[in-house]
Amino acid sequence: MYKLFYYPRNASWAPHLVCLILSGCVTLDTLNDAEVTNKVFSGTSRHLELGCAHAVCIDAPFSFALDVILLPATIPVTLCKKS
């Protein structure tokens, strides 16, 4: 039988999958955006602004998870920018 996708057992496809997911991640996009002053849950709030346009519905859970992971870094950045 013909296989459409072939993944050898010794191939490491997980880093490629992570790069593919993070390439369209709204959280990383908003962290690099100088106009966004509130970095806490910035990706999730951008998802709420965009609605379901531009395939954001697929990326929303990943952005929320990354926002939670980055909370220890984004809270101090936001507090420093506001003061």
C-alpha positions in Angstrom: 0.0 0.0 0.0 1.3 3.5 -0.9 1.9 5.8 2.1 1.3 9.4 1.6 3.6 10.5 4.4 6.6 8.5 5.4 8.2 9.1 8.7 11.3 7.0 9.5 11.5 5.7 13.0 14.7 7.5 13.7 13.6 10.9 12.2 12.9 13.7 14.6 9.8 15.3 13.2 8.7 17.0 16.5 11.0 20.1 16.1 9.6 20.6 12.6 6.1 20.5 13.9 6.9 23.0 16.6 8.5 25.4 14.1 5.4 25.0 11.9 3.1 25.8 14.7 5.1 28.7 16.0 5.6 30.3 12.6 2.0 31.6 12.7 1.8 32.1 16.4 0.0 35.3 17.3 1.7 35.4 20.7 5.1 35.7 19.2 3.9 38.2 16.7 2.5 40.5 19.5 5.5 40.1 21.7 7.7 41.6 18.9 5.2 44.3 18.2 6.3 47.6 19.7 2.7 49.1 19.6 1.4 46.4 22.0 1.9 47.8 25.5 0.1 45.0 27.4 2.1 41.8 26.8 0.2 39.7 29.3 -2.0 37.3 27.3 -1.4 39.5 24.2 -1.8 36.6 21.8 -5.1 35.5 23.3 -6.4 39.1 23.3 -5.4 39.5 19.6 -7.3 36.3 18.9 -10.4 37.8 20.5 -10.0 40.9 18.4 -9.6 39.0 15.1 -12.4 36.5 15.7 -12.1 33.5 13.5 -10.4 35.3 10.6 -7.1 34.2 9.1 -7.3 30.6 10.6 -6.8 32.0 14.2 -9.2 29.4 15.5 -6.6 26.8 14.9 -3.8 28.8 16.6 -5.8 30.0 19.6 -5.2 27.1 21.9 -1.5 27.2 21.2 -1.3 30.9 21.7 -3.2 30.6 25.0 -0.7 27.9 26.2 2.3 30.0 25.2 0.8 33.0 26.9 0.5 31.0 30.1 4.1 29.7 29.8 5.4 33.2 29.2 3.5 34.9 32.1 6.6 35.1 34.3 8.3 37.1 31.6 5.4 39.2 30.3 4.1 40.5 33.6 7.4 42.3 34.5 7.7 43.7 31.0 4.2 45.1 31.1 4.7 46.6 34.5 7.9 48.3 33.5 6.4 49.7 30.3 3.4 51.1 32.2 5.4 52.9 34.9 
